[in-house]
Structures are given as structure tokens and as C-alpha cells.
């Protein structure tokens, strides 16, 4: 099983938004930890009391279809070709009809669930991967905060420019009104009276 170097730039593309939560899927975590997806899920089920719903949940059919749309996959055959392109999206995208792929819906782990995995999986690789994943979540949070700040600055600029353009539009309306009153006055005759 190929082991991915756990760097935040590699891991960020494995984080998906499901039910408003940033999550990692069980197959991606298994790949990172260097274990089979079934082995990871069995370890979690042996310690299920450590994984409440806000730490880990199984995707519904709607979640799974939405995730496939988020990733840009329409069928199992394109899943295989897409996973070759990225090198990261693996077996969780392949359906059961393709060489023993997923039999059920994947499990999604939130940041807290990933942290809890370190207490379930006891290996140096698990510790290394968990540290990299935590750093990735921190970087994603910082990126989101900087985007919020940027959105606030843009909104403030829009409001300021709206006020300035409002003053300009008021001046234009006044000029149009003055022009209309000037046209409404009777014209003076030109020439000798």
C-alpha cells in the first residue's frame, strides 16, 4: 500500500465539506495510516464510544452523491480515471462493482475524530499522520479567516463607493432637473423689437 508523505499541501485536497463540516473519509485516512480501510473501521468500531456523531458519521446516500458531485465524479469508471490523475482520491470513489471496492457508504471523520484516531491506532505512522492532519486543519482555518477578513474589507469598500456614487448620482439628477427647468422657461426672442 503506497504511503503518502503527510504534508499539509497534500492533505488539504483530501478534506471535504459534508454537512457543513470539514471531514476526511475513512479510505483516505486508511491510505495515510498505511492500513486497510476495513482495519481502520474495525478499530473504530471496537472503540465506538470514543467517536460520537460530531467526531465521526457514516455518509448517507445523499451525502455520498453530493460528495461525488463536489469531487466531480459521475460514475465508477470516471472515478478510476480521476483517482489516477490526482493520486490521492482512491478506492472510496470506486463502487463495489469494480474489483472489490466499497461495499457500504464511507465514514467521515471530523477534526476531533481524526485526533481521536491517534488513541485507537497505535503506531509511529499514526502519530506522524495525525500531526500533519492537525496542521492541515489549522492552515485551512487560517485561510478561511483571512477570506472572511477580505470579504469584510470588500463589503466596506462597496458601501463607501456606494455612498460616493450616490452623491454623484444626486449631482447628476440636480443637473438634469436644472436643465429641464431652463428648457421650460419661455425663450427670449432674438433680434430687434
C-alpha positions in Angstrom: 0.0 0.0 0.0 1.5 3.3 -1.1 2.2 5.8 1.7 1.7 9.5 1.0 4.1 11.9 2.5 1.9 13.7 5.1 2.3 17.4 4.2 -0.5 19.9 4.6 -0.5 20.8 0.9 -1.0 17.0 0.1 -3.7 16.6 2.8 -5.7 19.7 2.1 -7.2 18.2 -1.1 -8.4 15.2 0.9 -10.6 17.4 3.2 -14.2 17.7 2.0 -17.2 19.7 3.2 -20.0 17.4 4.3 -23.0 18.5 6.4 -21.2 21.8 7.0 -18.2 20.0 8.5 -14.7 19.7 7.1 -14.1 15.9 7.1 -11.6 13.2 5.9 -13.0 10.0 4.6 -12.1 6.6 6.1 -10.4 5.3 2.9 -8.2 8.4 2.7 -7.3 8.1 6.3 -6.5 4.4 5.9 -4.3 5.2 3.0 -2.4 7.8 5.0 -2.0 5.5 8.0 -0.9 2.7 5.8 -3.7 0.3 6.8 -6.7 -1.3 5.1 -9.9 0.7 5.2 -11.6 -2.3 6.9 -8.9 -2.5 9.5 -9.3 1.2 10.3 -13.1 0.9 10.6 -12.9 -2.3 12.8 -10.5 -0.4 15.2 -13.0 2.4 15.3 -16.0 0.1 15.9 -14.1 -1.7 18.8 -13.8 1.8 20.4 -17.1 3.3 19.2 -17.7 5.1 22.5 -14.8 7.4 21.6 -16.4 8.5 18.4 -19.7 10.4 19.0 -21.6 11.8 16.0 -19.7 15.1 16.0 -16.4 13.1 15.6 -17.4 10.6 13.0 -20.5 9.7 11.0 -21.5 7.5 8.1 -22.4 9.3 4.9 -26.0 9.0 3.7 -26.7 8.2 0.1 -27.4 12.0 -0.4 -24.2 12.9 1.2 -22.3 10.4 -0.9 -23.9 11.7 -4.2 -23.2 15.3 -3.2 -19.6 14.5 -2.4 -19.2 12.8 -5.8 -20.5 16.0 -7.4 -18.2 18.1 -5.2 -15.3 16.0 -6.4 -16.6 15.9 -10.0 -17.3 12.2 -10.4 -20.3 10.9 -12.3 -19.6 7.1 -12.4 -17.3 4.4 -11.2 -15.4 4.3 -14.5 -14.6 8.0 -14.3 -13.7 7.6 -10.6 -10.9 5.2 -11.6 -9.5 7.6 -14.1 -9.9 10.6 -11.8 -8.1 8.8 -9.0 -5.2 8.1 -11.3 -4.9 11.8 -12.1 -4.9 13.0 -8.6 -3.0 10.2 -7.0 -4.9 10.9 -3.8 -8.6 10.1 -4.3 -8.6 6.4 -4.1 -10.8 3.5 -3.5 -13.6 5.4 -1.8 -14.6 6.7 -5.2 -14.8 3.2 -6.7 -18.1 1.3 -6.4 -18.4 -2.3 -5.3 -18.8 -3.5 -8.9 -15.1 -2.6 -9.6 -12.7 -5.2 -8.2 -13.9 -5.3 -4.6 -14.4 -1.6 -4.0 -16.6 -0.2 -1.3 -19.5 -2.3 -0.1 -21.1 0.3 2.0 -21.2 4.1 2.5 -17.9 5.7 3.7 -17.4 7.1 7.2 -16.4 10.7 7.6 -14.1 11.9 10.4 -14.1 15.5 11.6 -11.0 17.1 13.0 -11.9 15.8 16.5 -12.5 12.3 15.1 -9.1 12.3 13.4 -7.5 13.4 16.7 -9.3 10.6 18.5 -7.9 8.1 15.9 -4.5 8.5 17.4 -5.7 6.9 20.6 -7.1 4.0 18.7 -4.3 3.4 16.2 -1.0 2.8 18.0 1.8 3.3 15.5 4.5 5.8 14.8 2.9 6.4 11.4 -0.4 7.2 13.0 1.2 9.8 15.2 3.1 11.3 12.2 -0.1 11.5 10.1 -2.2 12.9 12.9 0.3 15.7 13.4 0.2 16.5 9.7 -3.6 16.4 9.6 -4.0 18.7 12.6 -1.6 21.2 10.9 -3.7 21.0 7.7 -6.9 21.8 9.6 -5.2 24.8 11.3 -4.0 26.1 7.9 -7.5 25.7 6.5 -9.0 27.6 9.4 -6.4 30.4 8.9 -7.2 30.5 5.2 -10.9 30.7 6.0 -10.3 33.5 8.5 -8.3 35.5 6.0 -11.0 35.1 3.4 -13.6 36.4 5.9 -11.4 39.4 6.6 -11.1 40.0 2.8 -14.8 39.7 2.4 -15.4 42.3 5.1 -12.9 44.7 3.5 -14.6 44.3 0.1 -18.0 44.9 1.7 -16.8 48.1 3.4 -15.3 49.4 0.1 -18.6 48.7 -1.7 -20.5 50.6 1.0 -18.1 53.5 0.8 -18.2 53.6 -3.0 -21.9 53.3 -3.0 -22.1 56.4 -0.8 -19.7 58.3 -3.1 -21.6 57.2 -6.2 -24.9 58.1 -4.5 -23.5 61.7 -4.2 -22.5 61.7 -7.8 -26.0 60.4 -8.9 -27.6 63.1 -6.8 -25.5 65.8 -8.5 -26.4 64.4 -12.0 -30.1 64.4 -11.1 -29.8 68.0 -9.9 -28.2 69.0 -13.2 -30.9 67.2 -15.2 -33.6 69.0 -13.1 -31.9 72.4 -13.7 -31.7 71.7 -17.4 -35.4 70.8 -17.5 -36.4 74.0 -15.7 -34.3 76.0 -18.0 -36.0 74.4 -21.0 -39.4 75.1 -19.6 -38.9 78.9 -19.4 -40.1 80.8 -22.5 -37.3 81.7 -24.8 -36.4 85.3 -25.5 -36.8 86.5 -29.0 -33.7 87.2 -30.8 -33.5 90.4 -32.9 -34.9 93.9 -32.7 -38.2 94.6 -31.2 
